[in-house]
C-alpha cells in the first residue's frame, strides 16, 4: 500500500484515520503536511483524531506549524493554536515563541479577524 493512499479523502474518513493509527509515525512523515491540512477546521469529525496522531511528531512539527503561521488562513491558525499547539510541551512552545509574539504584537489581517489574542497570550505565558 502506498502511504499517500492513507491521506483522508473527506472530513468523515474514519476508515483511513483508523489505518493511519496503525502505522508507525516514521511512515507518516511523508504525508505530514497533508495530515495537517485536516486541522483547517476543528469541527471536522476527523480533526481531533488527526491532531492526536500528529502530536506524536513533537519537534518535527515546528517547520510545519511555522508554515501554517505564515499563511493567510486565519481560521487554520485558530484551530491549530487552540488544538494542536495548545497541547504541545513547553520546549516546543519555546521554539514557536517568536511566531506567537509576532502574531500577538503585530497581527496580520486574518489573525485580527480570528481574535487570537487570548490563546496567544496563554501560550506565551506557558512558554515563559
N, CA, C and O atoms as a Tinker XYZ file with bonds, in Angstrom:
   512  protein
     1  N      0.846000   -1.186000    0.000000    73     2
     2  CA     0.000000    0.000000    0.000000    64     1     3
     3  C      0.888000    1.245000    0.000000    63     2     4     5
     4  O      1.860000    1.333000    0.751000    81     3
     5  N      0.542000    2.184000   -0.839000    73     3     6
     6  CA     1.236000    3.470000   -0.879000    64     5     7
     7  C      0.742000    4.299000    0.302000    63     6     8     9
     8  O     -0.464000    4.431000    0.506000    81     7
     9  N      1.664000    4.857000    1.079000    73     7    10
    10  CA     1.294000    5.626000    2.280000    64     9    11
    11  C      0.408000    6.810000    1.933000    63    10    12    13
    12  O     -0.428000    7.212000    2.743000    81    11
    13  N      0.575000    7.377000    0.742000    73    11    14
    14  CA    -0.248000    8.515000    0.332000    64    13    15
    15  C     -1.721000    8.119000    0.192000    63    14    16    17
    16  O     -2.605000    8.974000    0.241000    81    15
    17  N     -1.972000    6.843000    0.021000    73    15    18
    18  CA    -3.360000    6.361000   -0.050000    64    17    19
    19  C     -4.063000    6.450000    1.295000    63    18    20    21
    20  O     -5.284000    6.305000    1.364000    81    19
    21  N     -3.310000    6.688000    2.366000    73    19    22
    22  CA    -3.900000    6.779000    3.701000    64    21    23
    23  C     -4.343000    8.199000    4.060000    63    22    24    25
    24  O     -4.965000    8.405000    5.103000    81    23
    25  N     -4.032000    9.175000    3.210000    73    23    26
    26  CA    -4.488000   10.541000    3.474000    64    25    27
    27  C     -6.009000   10.550000    3.383000    63    26    28    29
    28  O     -6.571000   10.114000    2.378000    81    27
    29  N     -6.682000   11.044000    4.422000    73    27    30
    30  CA    -8.154000   11.080000    4.382000    64    29    31
    31  C     -8.671000   11.816000    3.140000    63    30    32    33
    32  O     -8.074000   12.781000    2.664000    81    31
    33  N     -9.787000   11.327000    2.647000    73    31    34
    34  CA   -10.383000   11.890000    1.435000    64    33    35
    35  C    -11.570000   12.806000    1.716000    63    34    36    37
    36  O    -11.971000   13.591000    0.856000    81    35
    37  N    -12.127000   12.706000    2.909000    73    35    38
    38  CA   -13.253000   13.563000    3.281000    64    37    39
    39  C    -13.264000   13.707000    4.801000    63    38    40    41
    40  O    -12.588000   12.965000    5.513000    81    39
    41  N    -14.037000   14.669000    5.281000    73    39    42
    42  CA   -13.987000   15.040000    6.700000    64    41    43
    43  C    -14.512000   13.983000    7.666000    63    42    44    45
    44  O    -14.386000   14.138000    8.880000    81    43
    45  N    -15.095000   12.920000    7.142000    73    43    46
    46  CA   -15.555000   11.816000    7.994000    64    45    47
    47  C    -14.890000   10.501000    7.600000    63    46    48    49
    48  O    -15.478000    9.433000    7.770000    81    47
    49  N    -13.684000   10.572000    7.082000    73    47    50
    50  CA   -12.979000    9.396000    6.586000    64    49    51
    51  C    -12.298000    8.636000    7.737000    63    50    52    53
    52  O    -11.072000    8.545000    7.799000    81    51
    53  N    -13.115000    8.100000    8.636000    73    51    54
    54  CA   -12.604000    7.377000    9.795000    64    53    55
    55  C    -11.919000    6.068000    9.411000    63    54    56    57
    56  O    -11.091000    5.559000   10.166000    81    55
    57  N    -12.256000    5.523000    8.252000    73    55    58
    58  CA   -11.604000    4.297000    7.796000    64    57    59
    59  C    -10.112000    4.550000    7.589000    63    58    60    61
    60  O     -9.281000    3.766000    8.049000    81    59
    61  N     -9.770000    5.626000    6.907000    73    59    62
    62  CA    -8.354000    5.945000    6.694000    64    61    63
    63  C     -7.683000    6.378000    8.002000    63    62    64    65
    64  O     -6.520000    6.053000    8.241000    81    63
    65  N     -8.405000    7.100000    8.834000    73    63    66
    66  CA    -7.839000    7.503000   10.126000    64    65    67
    67  C     -7.464000    6.263000   10.936000    63    66    68    69
    68  O     -6.413000    6.233000   11.577000    81    67
    69  N     -8.304000    5.260000   10.910000    73    67    70
    70  CA    -8.020000    4.011000   11.619000    64    69    71
    71  C     -6.743000    3.360000   11.077000    63    70    72    73
    72  O     -5.927000    2.851000   11.846000    81    71
    73  N     -6.577000    3.378000    9.763000    73    71    74
    74  CA    -5.368000    2.816000    9.152000    64    73    75
    75  C     -4.138000    3.661000    9.512000    63    74    76    77
    76  O     -3.054000    3.120000    9.726000    81    75
    77  N     -4.307000    4.970000    9.575000    73    75    78
    78  CA    -3.202000    5.855000    9.969000    64    77    79
    79  C     -2.719000    5.525000   11.375000    63    78    80    81
    80  O     -1.517000    5.496000   11.637000    81    79
    81  N     -3.652000    5.279000   12.263000    73    79    82
    82  CA    -3.316000    4.983000   13.654000    64    81    83
    83  C     -2.519000    3.690000   13.795000    63    82    84    85
    84  O     -1.823000    3.498000   14.792000    81    83
    85  N     -2.613000    2.814000   12.818000    73    83    86
    86  CA    -1.902000    1.539000   12.852000    64    85    87
    87  C     -0.478000    1.643000   12.304000    63    86    88    89
    88  O      0.304000    0.699000   12.409000    81    87
    89  N     -0.151000    2.788000   11.722000    73    87    90
    90  CA     1.156000    2.981000   11.100000    64    89    91
    91  C      2.176000    3.546000   12.081000    63    90    92    93
    92  O      1.822000    4.348000   12.945000    81    91
    93  N      3.432000    3.137000   11.959000    73    91    94
    94  CA     4.477000    3.811000   12.741000    64    93    95
    95  C      4.585000    5.264000   12.262000    63    94    96    97
    96  O      4.432000    5.547000   11.074000    81    95
    97  N      4.848000    6.173000   13.197000    73    95    98
    98  CA     4.929000    7.589000   12.833000    64    97    99
    99  C      5.903000    7.839000   11.691000    63    98   100   101
   100  O      5.639000    8.662000   10.815000    81    99
   101  N      7.020000    7.137000   11.699000    73    99   102
   102  CA     8.032000    7.348000   10.665000    64   101   103
   103  C      7.441000    7.161000    9.267000    63   102   104   105
   104  O      7.846000    7.848000    8.330000    81   103
   105  N      6.495000    6.245000    9.118000    73   103   106
   106  CA     5.844000    6.018000    7.825000    64   105   107
   107  C      4.987000    7.208000    7.413000    63   106   108   109
   108  O      4.788000    7.452000    6.223000    81   107
   109  N      4.479000    7.947000    8.399000    73   107   110
   110  CA     3.551000    9.050000    8.115000    64   109   111
   111  C      4.266000   10.369000    7.839000    63   110   112   113
   112  O      3.637000   11.345000    7.429000    81   111
   113  N      5.558000   10.398000    8.060000    73   111   114
   114  CA     6.320000   11.638000    7.914000    64   113   115
   115  C      6.124000   12.274000    6.535000    63   114   116   117
   116  O      5.999000   13.494000    6.421000    81   115
   117  N      6.098000   11.459000    5.509000    73   115   118
   118  CA     5.986000   11.955000    4.138000    64   117   119
   119  C      4.626000   12.623000    3.869000    63   118   120   121
   120  O      4.513000   13.459000    2.972000    81   119
   121  N      3.603000   12.255000    4.639000    73   119   122
   122  CA     2.271000   12.844000    4.423000    64   121   123
   123  C      1.877000   13.817000    5.531000    63   122   124   125
   124  O      0.721000   14.232000    5.611000    81   123
   125  N      2.827000   14.178000    6.378000    73   123   126
   126  CA     2.519000   15.092000    7.484000    64   125   127
   127  C      1.881000   16.401000    7.011000    63   126   128   129
   128  O      0.899000   16.829000    7.616000    81   127
   129  N      2.388000   17.060000    5.959000    73   127   130
   130  CA     1.726000   18.292000    5.514000    64   129   131
   131  C      0.257000   18.085000    5.128000    63   130   132   133
   132  O     -0.595000   18.925000    5.419000    81   131
   133  N     -0.025000   16.961000    4.471000    73   131   134
   134  CA    -1.406000   16.667000    4.075000    64   133   135
   135  C     -2.286000   16.391000    5.296000    63   134   136   137
   136  O     -3.457000   16.767000    5.327000    81   135
   137  N     -1.707000   15.730000    6.297000    73   135   138
   138  CA    -2.479000   15.460000    7.514000    64   137   139
   139  C     -2.809000   16.762000    8.244000    63   138   140   141
   140  O     -3.914000   16.926000    8.761000    81   139
   141  N     -1.855000   17.676000    8.282000    73   139   142
   142  CA    -2.099000   18.954000    8.953000    64   141   143
   143  C     -3.199000   19.768000    8.276000    63   142   144   145
   144  O     -3.847000   20.593000    8.920000    81   143
   145  N     -3.407000   19.542000    7.000000    73   143   146
   146  CA    -4.500000   20.233000    6.308000    64   145   147
   147  C     -5.854000   19.858000    6.900000    63   146   148   149
   148  O     -6.811000   20.625000    6.799000    81   147
   149  N     -5.937000   18.685000    7.514000    73   147   150
   150  CA    -7.192000   18.249000    8.121000    64   149   151
   151  C     -7.449000   18.941000    9.454000    63   150   152   153
   152  O     -8.449000   18.664000   10.117000    81   151
   153  N     -6.546000   19.844000    9.849000    73   151   154
   154  CA    -6.761000   20.646000   11.052000    64   153   155
   155  C     -7.241000   22.049000   10.692000    63   154   156   157
   156  O     -7.318000   22.922000   11.556000    81   155
   157  N     -7.563000   22.264000    9.423000    73   155   158
   158  CA    -8.043000   23.577000    8.989000    64   157   159
   159  C     -9.389000   23.935000    9.603000    63   158   160   161
   160  O     -9.744000   25.110000    9.697000    81   159
   161  N    -10.119000   22.940000   10.011000    73   159   162
   162  CA   -11.400000   23.190000   10.674000    64   161   163
   163  C    -11.557000   22.169000   11.797000    63   162   164   165
   164  O    -11.794000   20.987000   11.548000    81   163
   165  N    -11.425000   22.631000   13.016000    73   163   166
   166  CA   -11.521000   21.754000   14.178000    64   165   167
   167  C    -12.884000   21.132000   14.368000    63   166   168   169
   168  O    -13.049000   20.257000   15.218000    81   167
   169  N    -13.863000   21.561000   13.600000    73   167   170
   170  CA   -15.205000   20.989000   13.687000    64   169   171
   171  C    -15.375000   19.764000   12.796000    63   170   172   173
   172  O    -16.370000   19.049000   12.911000    81   171
   173  N    -14.412000   19.517000   11.908000    73   171   174
   174  CA   -14.500000   18.329000   11.073000    64   173   175
   175  C    -14.386000   17.101000   11.962000    63   174   176   177
   176  O    -13.568000   17.079000   12.882000    81   175
   177  N    -15.187000   16.085000   11.703000    73   175   178
   178  CA   -15.203000   14.907000   12.577000    64   177   179
   179  C    -13.836000   14.244000   12.794000    63   178   180   181
   180  O    -13.576000   13.737000   13.885000    81   179
   181  N    -12.959000   14.237000   11.783000    73   179   182
   182  CA   -11.672000   13.552000   11.942000    64   181   183
   183  C    -10.571000   14.469000   12.482000    63   182   184   185
   184  O     -9.462000   13.998000   12.736000    81   183
   185  N    -10.842000   15.751000   12.662000    73   183   186
   186  CA    -9.792000   16.699000   13.053000    64   185   187
   187  C     -9.106000   16.292000   14.363000    63   186   188   189
   188  O     -7.878000   16.306000   14.437000    81   187
   189  N     -9.858000   15.940000   15.371000    73   187   190
   190  CA    -9.274000   15.589000   16.677000    64   189   191
   191  C     -8.398000   14.345000   16.571000    63   190   192   193
   192  O     -7.322000   14.289000   17.167000    81   191
   193  N     -8.853000   13.353000   15.817000    73   191   194
   194  CA    -8.054000   12.136000   15.643000    64   193   195
   195  C     -6.744000   12.433000   14.912000    63   194   196   197
   196  O     -5.695000   11.901000   15.276000    81   195
   197  N     -6.803000   13.269000   13.897000    73   195   198
   198  CA    -5.597000   13.648000   13.160000    64   197   199
   199  C     -4.659000   14.413000   14.092000    63   198   200   201
   200  O     -3.448000   14.197000   14.083000    81   199
   201  N     -5.225000   15.297000   14.884000    73   199   202
   202  CA    -4.437000   16.045000   15.871000    64   201   203
   203  C     -3.709000   15.083000   16.811000    63   202   204   205
   204  O     -2.520000   15.252000   17.081000    81   203
   205  N     -4.424000   14.081000   17.304000    73   203   206
   206  CA    -3.823000   13.086000   18.199000    64   205   207
   207  C     -2.663000   12.353000   17.519000    63   206   208   209
   208  O     -1.636000   12.087000   18.144000    81   207
   209  N     -2.832000   12.035000   16.256000    73   207   210
   210  CA    -1.791000   11.322000   15.511000    64   209   211
   211  C     -0.559000   12.204000   15.343000    63   210   212   213
   212  O      0.553000   11.777000   15.655000    81   211
   213  N     -0.742000   13.419000   14.856000    73   211   214
   214  CA     0.417000   14.266000   14.533000    64   213   215
   215  C      1.136000   14.786000   15.773000    63   214   216   217
   216  O      2.306000   15.161000   15.688000    81   215
   217  N      0.473000   14.817000   16.905000    73   215   218
   218  CA     1.141000   15.231000   18.147000    64   217   219
   219  C      2.388000   14.388000   18.425000    63   218   220   221
   220  O      3.352000   14.875000   19.016000    81   219
   221  N      2.365000   13.159000   18.007000    73   219   222
   222  CA     3.493000   12.265000   18.212000    64   221   223
   223  C      4.767000   12.702000   17.510000    63   222   224   225
   224  O      5.852000   12.229000   17.849000    81   223
   225  N      4.655000   13.596000   16.539000    73   223   226
   226  CA     5.832000   14.058000   15.817000    64   225   227
   227  C      6.675000   15.046000   16.625000    63   226   228   229
   228  O      7.841000   15.269000   16.300000    81   227
   229  N      6.101000   15.635000   17.668000    73   227   230
   230  CA     6.861000   16.539000   18.533000    64   229   231
   231  C      7.573000   17.647000   17.786000    63   230   232   233
   232  O      6.949000   18.392000   17.030000    81   231
   233  N      8.889000   17.761000   17.995000    73   231   234
   234  CA     9.665000   18.870000   17.411000    64   233   235
   235  C      9.630000   18.865000   15.889000    63   234   236   237
   236  O      9.847000   19.906000   15.270000    81   235
   237  N      9.364000   17.728000   15.277000    73   235   238
   238  CA     9.275000   17.670000   13.812000    64   237   239
   239  C      8.094000   18.480000   13.282000    63   238   240   241
   240  O      8.028000   18.770000   12.088000    81   239
   241  N      7.168000   18.846000   14.159000    73   239   242
   242  CA     6.018000   19.664000   13.754000    64   241   243
   243  C      6.390000   21.129000   13.538000    63   242   244   245
   244  O      5.693000   21.844000   12.818000    81   243
   245  N      7.475000   21.578000   14.149000    73   243   246
   246  CA     7.802000   23.005000   14.169000    64   245   247
   247  C      7.806000   23.645000   12.779000    63   246   248   249
   248  O      7.109000   24.642000   12.590000    81   247
   249  N      8.549000   23.132000   11.800000    73   247   250
   250  CA     8.533000   23.818000   10.495000    64   249   251
   251  C      7.150000   23.821000    9.842000    63   250   252   253
   252  O      6.804000   24.756000    9.120000    81   251
   253  N      6.378000   22.794000   10.093000    73   251   254
   254  CA     5.032000   22.711000    9.511000    64   253   255
   255  C      4.090000   23.715000   10.180000    63   254   256   257
   256  O      3.277000   24.353000    9.512000    81   255
   257  N      4.205000   23.845000   11.481000    73   255   258
   258  CA     3.384000   24.827000   12.202000    64   257   259
   259  C      3.777000   26.239000   11.780000    63   258   260   261
   260  O      2.913000   27.098000   11.604000    81   259
   261  N      5.069000   26.481000   11.619000    73   259   262
   262  CA     5.537000   27.799000   11.175000    64   261   263
   263  C      4.976000   28.129000    9.785000    63   262   264   265
   264  O      4.624000   29.275000    9.505000    81   263
   265  N      4.897000   27.122000    8.930000    73   263   266
   266  CA     4.325000   27.336000    7.590000    64   265   267
   267  C      2.857000   27.765000    7.706000    63   266   268   269
   268  O      2.404000   28.659000    6.990000    81   267
   269  N      2.135000   27.126000    8.601000    73   267   270
   270  CA     0.729000   27.500000    8.819000    64   269   271
   271  C      0.658000   28.927000    9.357000    63   270   272   273
   272  O     -0.165000   29.722000    8.903000    81   271
   273  N      1.515000   29.254000   10.320000    73   271   274
   274  CA     1.539000   30.605000   10.886000    64   273   275
   275  C      1.876000   31.661000    9.843000    63   274   276   277
   276  O      1.472000   32.815000    9.985000    81   275
   277  N      2.605000   31.291000    8.802000    73   275   278
   278  CA     2.975000   32.232000    7.749000    64   277   279
   279  C      1.974000   32.260000    6.602000    63   278   280   281
   280  O      2.175000   32.966000    5.614000    81   279
   281  N      0.914000   31.504000    6.731000    73   279   282
   282  CA    -0.134000   31.510000    5.705000    64   281   283
   283  C     -1.092000   32.675000    5.960000    63   282   284   285
   284  O     -0.955000   33.407000    6.940000    81   283
   285  N     -2.043000   32.827000    5.078000    73   283   286
   286  CA    -3.082000   33.849000    5.239000    64   285   287
   287  C     -4.397000   33.230000    5.702000    63   286   288   289
   288  O     -5.458000   33.840000    5.565000    81   287
   289  N     -4.327000   32.038000    6.242000    73   287   290
   290  CA    -5.527000   31.311000    6.654000    64   289   291
   291  C     -5.721000   31.445000    8.170000    63   290   292   293
   292  O     -5.263000   30.604000    8.943000    81   291
   293  N     -6.397000   32.499000    8.571000    73   291   294
   294  CA    -6.627000   32.771000    9.982000    64   293   295
   295  C     -7.406000   31.674000   10.686000    63   294   296   297
   296  O     -7.155000   31.376000   11.854000    81   295
   297  N     -8.337000   31.082000    9.986000    73   295   298
   298  CA    -9.144000   30.000000   10.563000    64   297   299
   299  C     -8.258000   28.800000   10.883000    63   298   300   301
   300  O     -8.396000   28.197000   11.947000    81   299
   301  N     -7.356000   28.452000    9.980000    73   299   302
   302  CA    -6.429000   27.338000   10.198000    64   301   303
   303  C     -5.534000   27.634000   11.396000    63   302   304   305
   304  O     -5.308000   26.763000   12.236000    81   303
   305  N     -5.028000   28.857000   11.475000    73   303   306
   306  CA    -4.199000   29.264000   12.615000    64   305   307
   307  C     -4.979000   29.111000   13.916000    63   306   308   309
   308  O     -4.459000   28.596000   14.906000    81   307
   309  N     -6.225000   29.561000   13.904000    73   307   310
   310  CA    -7.079000   29.476000   15.085000    64   309   311
   311  C     -7.168000   28.032000   15.580000    63   310   312   313
   312  O     -6.924000   27.754000   16.754000    81   311
   313  N     -7.517000   27.122000   14.677000    73   311   314
   314  CA    -7.710000   25.729000   15.080000    64   313   315
   315  C     -6.393000   25.053000   15.457000    63   314   316   317
   316  O     -6.369000   24.216000   16.360000    81   315
   317  N     -5.305000   25.400000   14.783000    73   315   318
   318  CA    -4.005000   24.822000   15.130000    64   317   319
   319  C     -3.547000   25.328000   16.503000    63   318   320   321
   320  O     -3.008000   24.565000   17.304000    81   319
   321  N     -3.766000   26.613000   16.763000    73   319   322
   322  CA    -3.388000   27.174000   18.065000    64   321   323
   323  C     -4.216000   26.560000   19.194000    63   322   324   325
   324  O     -3.664000   26.133000   20.208000    81   323
   325  N     -5.527000   26.516000   19.019000    73   323   326
   326  CA    -6.417000   26.030000   20.072000    64   325   327
   327  C     -6.328000   24.517000   20.272000    63   326   328   329
   328  O     -6.516000   24.028000   21.386000    81   327
   329  N     -6.046000   23.785000   19.212000    73   327   330
   330  CA    -5.992000   22.335000   19.316000    64   329   331
   331  C     -4.581000   21.815000   19.457000    63   330   332   333
   332  O     -4.173000   21.394000   20.540000    81   331
   333  N     -3.844000   21.840000   18.383000    73   331   334
   334  CA    -2.522000   21.225000   18.348000    64   333   335
   335  C     -1.488000   21.957000   19.204000    63   334   336   337
   336  O     -0.889000   21.348000   20.091000    81   335
   337  N     -1.269000   23.223000   18.963000    73   335   338
   338  CA    -0.215000   23.968000   19.670000    64   337   339
   339  C     -0.507000   24.028000   21.165000    63   338   340   341
   340  O      0.413000   23.952000   21.979000    81   339
   341  N     -1.752000   24.159000   21.524000    73   339   342
   342  CA    -2.154000   24.211000   22.930000    64   341   343
   343  C     -1.798000   22.928000   23.686000    63   342   344   345
   344  O     -1.721000   22.932000   24.915000    81   343
   345  N     -1.583000   21.846000   22.964000    73   343   346
   346  CA    -1.268000   20.553000   23.581000    64   345   347
   347  C      0.224000   20.224000   23.544000    63   346   348   349
   348  O      0.639000   19.182000   24.052000    81   347
   349  N      1.029000   21.097000   22.952000    73   347   350
   350  CA     2.461000   20.844000   22.840000    64   349   351
   351  C      3.180000   21.132000   24.148000    63   350   352   353
   352  O      2.753000   21.999000   24.910000    81   351
   353  N      4.263000   20.419000   24.416000    73   351   354
   354  CA     5.041000   20.681000   25.637000    64   353   355
   355  C      5.785000   22.020000   25.551000    63   354   356   357
   356  O      5.960000   22.587000   24.473000    81   355
   357  N      6.205000   22.493000   26.693000    73   355   358
   358  CA     6.839000   23.802000   26.813000    64   357   359
   359  C      8.062000   23.961000   25.909000    63   358   360   361
   360  O      8.260000   25.028000   25.330000    81   359
   361  N      8.878000   22.925000   25.780000    73   359   362
   362  CA    10.089000   23.053000   24.962000    64   361   363
   363  C      9.768000   23.350000   23.504000    63   362   364   365
   364  O     10.513000   24.072000   22.843000    81   363
   365  N      8.680000   22.808000   23.000000    73   363   366
   366  CA     8.288000   23.090000   21.617000    64   365   367
   367  C      7.659000   24.480000   21.532000    63   366   368   369
   368  O      7.878000   25.201000   20.559000    81   367
   369  N      6.881000   24.857000   22.542000    73   367   370
   370  CA     6.326000   26.204000   22.581000    64   369   371
   371  C      7.436000   27.252000   22.542000    63   370   372   373
   372  O      7.294000   28.293000   21.900000    81   371
   373  N      8.523000   26.975000   23.221000    73   371   374
   374  CA     9.661000   27.900000   23.209000    64   373   375
   375  C     10.189000   28.104000   21.794000    63   374   376   377
   376  O     10.586000   29.211000   21.431000    81   375
   377  N     10.194000   27.056000   21.008000    73   375   378
   378  CA    10.656000   27.141000   19.619000    64   377   379
   379  C      9.694000   27.965000   18.761000    63   378   380   381
   380  O     10.092000   28.505000   17.729000    81   379
   381  N      8.447000   28.061000   19.178000    73   379   382
   382  CA     7.429000   28.812000   18.432000    64   381   383
   383  C      7.208000   30.211000   19.000000    63   382   384   385
   384  O      6.421000   30.988000   18.460000    81   383
   385  N      7.894000   30.525000   20.073000    73   383   386
   386  CA     7.658000   31.772000   20.811000    64   385   387
   387  C      7.739000   33.017000   19.922000    63   386   388   389
   388  O      6.883000   33.897000   20.018000    81   387
   389  N      8.731000   33.099000   19.080000    73   387   390
   390  CA     8.883000   34.268000   18.207000    64   389   391
   391  C      7.654000   34.464000   17.315000    63   390   392   393
   392  O      7.187000   35.586000   17.119000    81   391
   393  N      7.147000   33.369000   16.787000    73   391   394
   394  CA     5.957000   33.434000   15.933000    64   393   395
   395  C      4.725000   33.844000   16.744000    63   394   396   397
   396  O      3.906000   34.642000   16.289000    81   395
   397  N      4.608000   33.291000   17.939000    73   395   398
   398  CA     3.471000   33.621000   18.804000    64   397   399
   399  C      3.511000   35.110000   19.177000    63   398   400   401
   400  O      2.482000   35.786000   19.165000    81   399
   401  N      4.693000   35.606000   19.505000    73   399   402
   402  CA     4.837000   37.030000   19.846000    64   401   403
   403  C      4.498000   37.917000   18.661000    63   402   404   405
   404  O      3.829000   38.940000   18.814000    81   403
   405  N      4.961000   37.523000   17.475000    73   403   406
   406  CA     4.656000   38.310000   16.275000    64   405   407
   407  C      3.149000   38.384000   16.039000    63   406   408   409
   408  O      2.620000   39.454000   15.740000    81   407
   409  N      2.459000   37.256000   16.171000    73   407   410
   410  CA     1.011000   37.253000   15.935000    64   409   411
   411  C      0.269000   38.081000   16.981000    63   410   412   413
   412  O     -0.753000   38.699000   16.683000    81   411
   413  N      0.790000   38.089000   18.207000    73   411   414
   414  CA     0.150000   38.870000   19.270000    64   413   415
   415  C      0.428000   40.368000   19.103000    63   414   416   417
   416  O     -0.483000   41.187000   19.222000    81   415
   417  N      1.680000   40.720000   18.829000    73   415   418
   418  CA     2.088000   42.124000   18.809000    64   417   419
   419  C      1.938000   42.806000   17.454000    63   418   420   421
   420  O      1.818000   44.029000   17.383000    81   419
   421  N      1.945000   42.028000   16.393000    73   419   422
   422  CA     1.848000   42.606000   15.055000    64   421   423
   423  C      1.002000   41.681000   14.172000    63   422   424   425
   424  O      1.493000   41.138000   13.183000    81   423
   425  N     -0.265000   41.508000   14.536000    73   423   426
   426  CA    -1.105000   40.541000   13.828000    64   425   427
   427  C     -1.429000   40.965000   12.397000    63   426   428   429
   428  O     -1.614000   42.146000   12.101000    81   427
   429  N     -1.491000   39.975000   11.529000    73   427   430
   430  CA    -1.944000   40.216000   10.158000    64   429   431
   431  C     -3.466000   40.386000   10.183000    63   430   432   433
   432  O     -4.106000   40.186000   11.215000    81   431
   433  N     -4.017000   40.746000    9.063000    73   431   434
   434  CA    -5.466000   40.970000    8.972000    64   433   435
   435  C     -6.249000   39.705000    9.359000    63   434   436   437
   436  O     -7.208000   39.772000   10.127000    81   435
   437  N     -5.830000   38.560000    8.821000    73   435   438
   438  CA    -6.548000   37.319000    9.108000    64   437   439
   439  C     -6.429000   36.936000   10.587000    63   438   440   441
   440  O     -7.349000   36.342000   11.150000    81   439
   441  N     -5.300000   37.274000   11.215000    73   439   442
   442  CA    -5.125000   36.979000   12.638000    64   441   443
   443  C     -5.997000   37.900000   13.492000    63   442   444   445
   444  O     -6.534000   37.475000   14.515000    81   443
   445  N     -6.135000   39.145000   13.077000    73   443   446
   446  CA    -7.038000   40.073000   13.781000    64   445   447
   447  C     -8.475000   39.582000   13.677000    63   446   448   449
   448  O     -9.222000   39.596000   14.655000    81   447
   449  N     -8.846000   39.152000   12.486000    73   447   450
   450  CA   -10.224000   38.687000   12.257000    64   449   451
   451  C    -10.578000   37.485000   13.133000    63   450   452   453
   452  O    -11.730000   37.336000   13.540000    81   451
   453  N     -9.606000   36.633000   13.425000    73   451   454
   454  CA    -9.855000   35.430000   14.230000    64   453   455
   455  C     -9.729000   35.677000   15.735000    63   454   456   457
   456  O     -9.989000   34.779000   16.536000    81   455
   457  N     -9.331000   36.894000   16.119000    73   455   458
   458  CA    -9.231000   37.274000   17.537000    64   457   459
   459  C     -8.420000   36.242000   18.329000    63   458   460   461
   460  O     -8.936000   35.579000   19.229000    81   459
   461  N     -7.151000   36.129000   17.973000    73   459   462
   462  CA    -6.265000   35.136000   18.559000    64   461   463
   463  C     -5.584000   35.588000   19.844000    63   462   464   465
   464  O     -4.828000   34.819000   20.438000    81   463
   465  N     -5.832000   36.814000   20.285000    73   463   466
   466  CA    -5.112000   37.393000   21.428000    64   465   467
   467  C     -5.107000   36.504000   22.661000    63   466   468   469
   468  O     -4.049000   36.273000   23.247000    81   467
   469  N     -6.254000   36.007000   23.062000    73   467   470
   470  CA    -6.346000   35.223000   24.302000    64   469   471
   471  C     -5.503000   33.959000   24.257000    63   470   472   473
   472  O     -4.746000   33.680000   25.187000    81   471
   473  N     -5.631000   33.186000   23.166000    73   471   474
   474  CA    -4.873000   31.941000   23.081000    64   473   475
   475  C     -3.384000   32.234000   22.943000    63   474   476   477
   476  O     -2.562000   31.502000   23.496000    81   475
   477  N     -3.024000   33.280000   22.223000    73   475   478
   478  CA    -1.611000   33.632000   22.082000    64   477   479
   479  C     -1.022000   34.030000   23.426000    63   478   480   481
   480  O      0.085000   33.614000   23.769000    81   479
   481  N     -1.746000   34.822000   24.176000    73   479   482
   482  CA    -1.272000   35.243000   25.489000    64   481   483
   483  C     -1.089000   34.041000   26.408000    63   482   484   485
   484  O     -0.095000   33.948000   27.129000    81   483
   485  N     -2.043000   33.130000   26.379000    73   483   486
   486  CA    -1.967000   31.925000   27.208000    64   485   487
   487  C     -0.747000   31.073000   26.831000    63   486   488   489
   488  O     -0.024000   30.596000   27.706000    81   487
   489  N     -0.525000   30.888000   25.530000    73   487   490
   490  CA     0.611000   30.085000   25.074000    64   489   491
   491  C      1.941000   30.739000   25.422000    63   490   492   493
   492  O      2.897000   30.054000   25.784000    81   491
   493  N      2.005000   32.063000   25.313000    73   491   494
   494  CA     3.225000   32.768000   25.665000    64   493   495
   495  C      3.515000   32.671000   27.164000    63   494   496   497
   496  O      4.670000   32.540000   27.571000    81   495
   497  N      2.484000   32.736000   27.963000    73   495   498
   498  CA     2.675000   32.581000   29.416000    64   497   499
   499  C      3.184000   31.187000   29.751000    63   498   500   501
   500  O      4.037000   31.027000   30.623000    81   499
   501  N      2.661000   30.175000   29.059000    73   499   502
   502  CA     3.106000   28.792000   29.289000    64   501   503
   503  C      4.542000   28.569000   28.854000    63   502   504   505
   504  O      5.242000   27.723000   29.410000    81   503
   505  N      4.985000   29.336000   27.848000    73   503   506
   506  CA     6.330000   29.125000   27.330000    64   505   507
   507  C      7.362000   29.988000   28.038000    63   506   508   509
   508  O      8.550000   29.910000   27.724000    81   507
   509  N      6.928000   30.809000   28.987000    73   507   510
   510  CA     7.863000   31.714000   29.688000    64   509   511
   511  C      8.738000   30.957000   30.657000    63   510   512
   512  O      9.578000   31.556000   31.329000    81   511
